Amino acid sequence: MRRVSIFGATGSIGQNTIDLIARAPEEYEVVALTGASNIKQLAADAIALKAQVAVTADAALLPDLRDALQGSGVEAAAGAQAITEAASRPADWIMSAIVGAAGLAPGMEALRQGTTLALANKESLVCAGQLLLDTAATHNADILPVDSEHSAIFQALVGEPMDAVERIIITASGGAFRDWPLEDLPNATLAQASSHPNWDMGQRITIDSASMFNKAMEVIETERFFGVNPAMIEVLVHPQSMIHALVGFYDGALMAHVGPPDMRHAIGYALHHPARRHLPVERLDLAAIGSFEFRTPDEVRWPALRIAREVMDRGGLSGAVFNAAKETALDGFIAGHLKFTDMSDIVAATLDRLNAAGGHIDDMMTLDNVLEIDKLARETARAAILKTAR
């Protein structure tokens, strides 16, 4: 049996991972499941999968988790340190699907045990990509991408030398506002930004899709994970969300990864790698689809893409600043302190402020330094939000 852990088990990636594992329970021994505030779901899954331990990120909810697990034999724990400790428990395959910078420390801990890390937490690579890759190399661990775009790139590159790659194209749905008049964007409501035309996801990632901050993160992630020149990375708006990425080679060929908009494909590929196994996903009827649409993204509509290019040019710890400012600006929009279009202004202002301050962004990439600049960037972004909200 393979020992598996799922970090971020109650989110959409975690639930899709559980769906696949639950279809063949005889193949897996579940070590740890972690979640945040959805104690009912976390406990139910931990009991059903006979996990060794269930951990909530919210220490105040530990009594609720203990009550929900009473009599099951599943251990309960809570808090950030408990999540990192759960990542140190021996496992053969670990899903990293915690949203945000909070996923970095447990992901690093998982790699130190030389396991396979299925990485859905894009923030880890954006904030500390080289640190993550170096840790994996040091401990003979493997990192498999689970973002649909990066899984698609990874699959298109099987058997291909990287020095034959000329360009990498990642696609974006365009989110809720891809067809809105630009003048209407400042008045976009939280409810409108939280509704995705193609995917059923959590609120934060859905808003990140509307602002294209998720794609900006994925551009940086592509540069970090595959080690390519940023100039080789392109973005296309593809409303159907069926072509997830394309890899172009020096002979002019394009390898496209085509599949239904179902995260179980990327998860399943990582779960069974290097084998391909049957997955319960839709089989596309290309004749019924008829055609695919592509358009060049407008960086006036989606300034996050321009900011991502600046981050890659700047290097250092600017990825950690970008992510922290993005998360903080998103908090501000959800709380009603910012307009939809203010978020990119906050991120740009935070990067400018910390660039001007000097020193911090150029610090050596260590986990402590990444966490320190993350904290500083959040404080800087919150100060900028206060000025904007006045």
C-alpha positions in Angstrom: 0.0 0.0 0.0 1.2 3.5 -0.7 1.2 5.9 2.2 -0.4 9.3 1.2 -1.1 12.6 3.0 -3.3 15.4 1.7 -2.6 19.0 2.9 -5.5 21.2 2.1 -7.9 18.3 2.1 -11.1 20.3 2.4 -10.5 22.5 -0.6 -11.4 21.7 -4.2 -8.0 20.1 -5.0 -8.0 18.1 -1.8 -11.6 16.9 -2.3 -10.8 15.8 -5.9 -7.7 14.0 -4.6 -9.9 12.2 -1.9 -12.4 11.3 -4.6 -9.6 9.4 -6.6 -8.2 7.7 -3.5 -11.6 6.7 -2.2 -12.2 4.8 -5.5 -9.3 2.4 -4.7 -9.0 2.4 -0.9 -7.2 -0.9 -0.9 -4.2 0.8 -2.6 -3.6 3.6 -0.1 -2.8 4.1 3.6 -3.8 7.6 4.5 -1.3 9.2 6.9 -2.5 12.8 7.4 -5.3 15.1 6.3 -5.3 18.8 7.0 -7.8 21.6 6.6 -8.9 24.9 8.0 -12.4 25.7 9.3 -14.5 23.0 7.6 -14.2 20.6 10.6 -17.2 18.5 9.6 -15.7 17.7 6.2 -12.2 17.2 7.6 -13.4 14.8 10.3 -15.8 12.9 7.9 -13.0 12.3 5.4 -10.4 11.4 8.1 -12.8 8.7 9.5 -13.8 7.4 6.0 -10.2 7.1 4.9 -9.0 5.8 8.3 -6.3 8.5 8.5 -3.7 8.5 11.2 -4.1 12.2 12.0 -6.4 15.1 11.1 -5.1 18.6 11.6 -7.0 21.9 11.5 -5.0 25.1 10.9 -7.2 26.9 13.4 -6.0 26.1 16.9 -9.3 27.4 18.3 -11.2 24.6 16.5 -9.2 21.8 18.1 -12.0 20.9 20.6 -14.5 20.7 17.7 -12.2 18.4 15.8 -11.7 16.2 18.8 -15.4 15.9 19.3 -16.0 15.1 15.7 -13.4 12.4 15.7 -14.3 10.9 19.1 -14.2 7.1 19.1 -12.8 6.9 15.6 -9.1 6.3 16.5 -8.0 9.2 14.4 -5.6 11.6 16.2 -6.6 15.3 16.2 -4.2 18.2 16.1 -4.3 21.9 15.4 -2.1 24.9 14.4 0.6 25.7 11.9 3.3 23.8 13.7 1.1 20.7 13.9 0.6 20.8 10.1 4.3 21.0 9.6 4.8 18.1 12.0 2.2 16.1 10.0 4.3 16.7 6.9 7.3 15.0 8.6 5.3 11.8 9.0 6.6 9.2 6.6 4.6 9.1 3.4 5.3 8.0 -0.2 3.2 10.7 -1.8 2.0 14.0 -0.4 -0.5 16.4 -1.9 0.4 20.1 -1.2 -2.9 22.0 -1.8 -2.9 24.5 1.1 -3.8 27.8 -0.3 -1.2 30.7 0.0 2.2 31.1 1.6 1.0 28.8 4.5 1.8 25.8 2.3 5.5 26.6 2.0 6.7 25.3 5.4 4.9 21.9 5.3 5.9 21.5 1.6 9.6 22.0 2.6 9.2 19.5 5.5 7.7 16.9 3.2 10.6 17.2 0.7 13.1 16.7 3.5 11.9 13.1 4.0 12.7 12.4 0.3 9.1 11.8 -0.8 7.1 12.7 -3.9 5.4 16.1 -3.5 2.4 16.7 -5.7 2.4 20.5 -5.8 -0.8 22.4 -6.2 0.4 25.2 -4.0 1.7 27.6 -6.6 2.7 30.1 -4.0 5.6 27.9 -2.9 7.3 28.1 -6.2 6.5 31.8 -6.6 7.8 32.7 -3.2 10.7 30.3 -2.9 11.1 28.3 -6.1 14.9 27.8 -6.0 14.8 26.9 -2.3 12.1 24.3 -3.0 13.9 22.8 -5.9 17.3 22.8 -4.1 15.6 21.0 -1.1 14.1 18.4 -3.4 17.5 17.8 -5.0 19.3 17.6 -1.7 16.9 14.9 -0.3 16.3 13.0 -3.6 12.6 14.0 -3.5 10.4 14.5 -6.5 8.1 17.4 -7.2 5.2 16.8 -9.6 3.1 19.8 -10.8 -0.6 19.6 -10.2 -1.7 23.0 -11.5 -3.5 22.0 -14.7 -1.3 24.2 -16.9 2.0 23.0 -15.4 0.9 19.4 -15.5 0.1 19.9 -19.1 3.5 21.4 -19.8 5.1 18.5 -17.8 3.3 15.9 -19.9 4.0 17.6 -23.2 7.7 17.5 -22.3 7.9 13.8 -21.7 10.8 12.4 -23.8 11.7 15.9 -25.1 15.0 17.7 -24.3 14.5 21.2 -22.7 17.1 22.7 -25.1 14.7 21.9 -28.0 11.9 24.1 -26.4 11.4 27.5 -28.1 8.3 28.7 -26.2 5.7 27.6 -23.6 2.1 28.8 -23.9 -0.2 28.6 -20.9 -3.9 29.3 -21.3 -6.3 31.3 -19.2 -10.1 31.2 -19.2 -10.3 34.9 -18.7 -12.5 34.6 -15.7 -15.7 36.4 -14.9 -14.8 39.7 -16.6 -13.1 38.6 -19.8 -15.9 40.2 -21.9 -16.8 43.2 -19.7 -16.3 46.8 -20.9 -13.1 48.1 -19.2 -15.0 51.1 -17.8 -17.3 48.7 -15.8 -14.5 46.9 -14.0 -14.1 49.3 -11.1 -17.7 48.7 -10.2 -17.5 44.9 -10.2 -19.0 43.4 -7.1 -17.7 40.6 -4.9 -20.5 38.3 -6.0 -19.7 39.0 -9.7 -16.0 38.3 -9.2 -16.8 35.1 -7.3 -18.6 33.5 -10.2 -16.4 31.6 -12.7 -17.8 30.8 -16.2 -16.1 27.4 -16.5 -15.0 26.1 -13.1 -16.5 25.5 -9.7 -13.7 26.6 -7.3 -13.3 28.4 -4.0 -14.0 32.1 -3.8 -10.4 33.3 -3.5 -9.1 31.4 -6.6 -12.2 32.4 -8.5 -11.5 36.1 -7.9 -7.8 35.5 -8.7 -9.0 34.1 -12.0 -11.1 37.2 -12.7 -8.2 39.5 -12.0 -5.8 37.1 -13.7 -3.5 37.1 -10.7 -3.7 33.3 -10.7 -2.3 33.3 -14.3 0.4 35.8 -13.3 1.4 33.4 -10.5 1.5 30.6 -13.0 3.7 32.5 -15.4 6.2 33.0 -12.5 5.7 29.3 -11.5 6.5 28.2 -15.1 9.8 30.1 -15.1 10.8 28.7 -11.7 9.8 25.1 -12.2 11.0 24.6 -15.8 13.9 26.9 -15.6 13.1 28.7 -18.9 13.8 32.3 -19.9 10.7 34.5 -19.1 10.6 35.7 -22.7 9.7 32.1 -23.7 6.5 32.1 -21.7 3.3 33.3 -23.4 -0.3 33.6 -22.2 -3.4 33.1 -24.3 -7.0 33.6 -23.3 -8.8 30.4 -24.2 -12.5 30.6 -23.0 -13.2 26.9 -23.4 -10.5 25.8 -20.9 -9.8 22.6 -22.7 -6.3 23.2 -24.1 -4.4 23.7 -20.9 -0.9 24.5 -22.3 1.2 24.1 -25.4 4.9 23.6 -25.8 6.6 24.9 -29.0 9.8 23.4 -30.3 12.6 24.7 -32.5 11.3 22.8 -35.5 8.0 24.7 -35.3 5.9 21.9 -33.8 3.5 22.6 -31.0 2.5 19.9 -28.5 -0.9 20.7 -27.0 -2.4 19.1 -23.9 -6.2 18.8 -24.4 -8.6 17.6 -21.8 -11.8 18.5 -20.0 -11.7 21.2 -17.3 -11.5 18.6 -14.5 -8.7 18.8 -12.0 -8.8 15.1 -11.4 -6.8 14.7 -14.6 -3.8 16.6 -13.3 -4.2 15.1 -9.8 -4.5 11.6 -11.2 -1.5 12.0 -13.5 0.6 13.0 -10.4 -0.9 10.3 -8.2 -0.1 7.5 -10.7 3.0 8.9 -12.3 4.8 7.6 -14.3 1.9 5.3 -15.2 -1.4 6.4 -16.8 -4.5 5.0 -15.1 -8.1 5.2 -15.9 -9.7 8.4 -14.6 -13.4 9.2 -14.2 -13.3 12.3 -16.3 -15.3 13.3 -19.4 -14.1 12.1 -22.8 -14.1 15.1 -25.2 -16.3 15.0 -28.3 -14.2 17.3 -30.6 -16.8 17.3 -33.4 -19.4 18.5 -30.9 -17.0 21.2 -29.6 -16.4 22.3 -33.2 -13.7 24.9 -32.6 -11.4 26.4 -30.0 -11.0 30.2 -29.4 -7.9 32.1 -28.5 -7.1 35.7 -27.9 -4.2 37.8 -26.7 -4.7 39.0 -23.1 -5.1 42.7 -22.7 -2.7 43.9 -20.0 -4.9 47.0 -19.4 -7.7 44.7 -18.4 -5.3 42.3 -16.6 -2.3 44.3 -15.3 -1.3 41.4 -13.1 0.4 39.9 -16.1 2.6 42.9 -16.6 3.5 42.9 -12.9 4.5 39.3 -13.1 7.0 40.1 -15.8 8.5 42.8 -13.6 8.8 40.3 -10.7 10.7 37.9 -12.9 13.0 40.7 -14.1 13.6 41.8 -10.5 14.3 38.4 -9.1 15.4 37.8 -5.5 12.6 37.6 -3.1 10.3 39.8 -5.2 8.1 36.7 -5.8 7.4 36.5 -2.1 6.5 40.2 -2.0 4.2 39.8 -5.0 2.3 36.8 -3.5 1.9 38.5 0.0 0.7 41.7 -1.5 -1.7 39.8 -3.8 -3.2 37.9 -0.9 -3.5 41.0 1.2 -5.1 43.0 -1.6 -7.6 40.1 -2.2 -8.4 40.3 1.6 -9.1 44.0 1.1 -11.4 43.4 -1.8 -13.4 40.7 -0.1 -13.7 42.9 3.0 -15.1 45.7 0.9 -12.1 48.1 1.4 -11.0 48.0 -2.2 -12.5 48.2 -5.6 -11.7 45.2 -7.9 -9.3 47.3 -10.0 -7.5 48.6 -6.8 -5.9 45.2 -6.2 -3.3 45.4 -8.9 -2.5 49.0 -7.7 -1.8 47.7 -4.2 0.5 44.9 -5.4 2.4 47.3 -7.7 2.7 49.9 -4.9 4.0 47.3 -2.4 6.7 46.0 -4.9 7.7 49.6 -5.6 7.9 50.5 -1.9 10.0 47.4 -0.9 12.2 47.9 -4.0 12.9 51.5 -3.0 13.6 50.4 0.6 16.5 48.3 -0.6 18.1 45.3 0.9 15.1 43.1 1.7 14.3 41.8 -1.8 17.9 41.0 -2.4 18.4 38.9 0.8 19.5 35.3 0.5 16.7 32.9 -0.2 16.2 31.0 3.0 12.9 30.0 4.6 13.3 32.5 7.4 14.0 35.3 4.9 11.0 34.4 2.8 8.7 34.4 5.8 10.2 37.7 7.0 9.7 39.5 3.7 6.2 37.9 3.5 5.3 39.5 6.8 6.9 42.9 5.7 5.0 42.9 2.4 1.7 42.2 4.1 2.3 45.1 6.5 3.2 47.4 3.6 0.2 46.3 1.5 -2.2 46.8 4.5 -0.8 50.3 4.9 -1.5 51.0 1.2 -5.0 49.7 1.5 -5.7 52.0 4.5 -4.6 55.0 2.3 -6.8 53.8 -0.6 -9.8 53.2 1.5 -9.8 56.7 3.1 
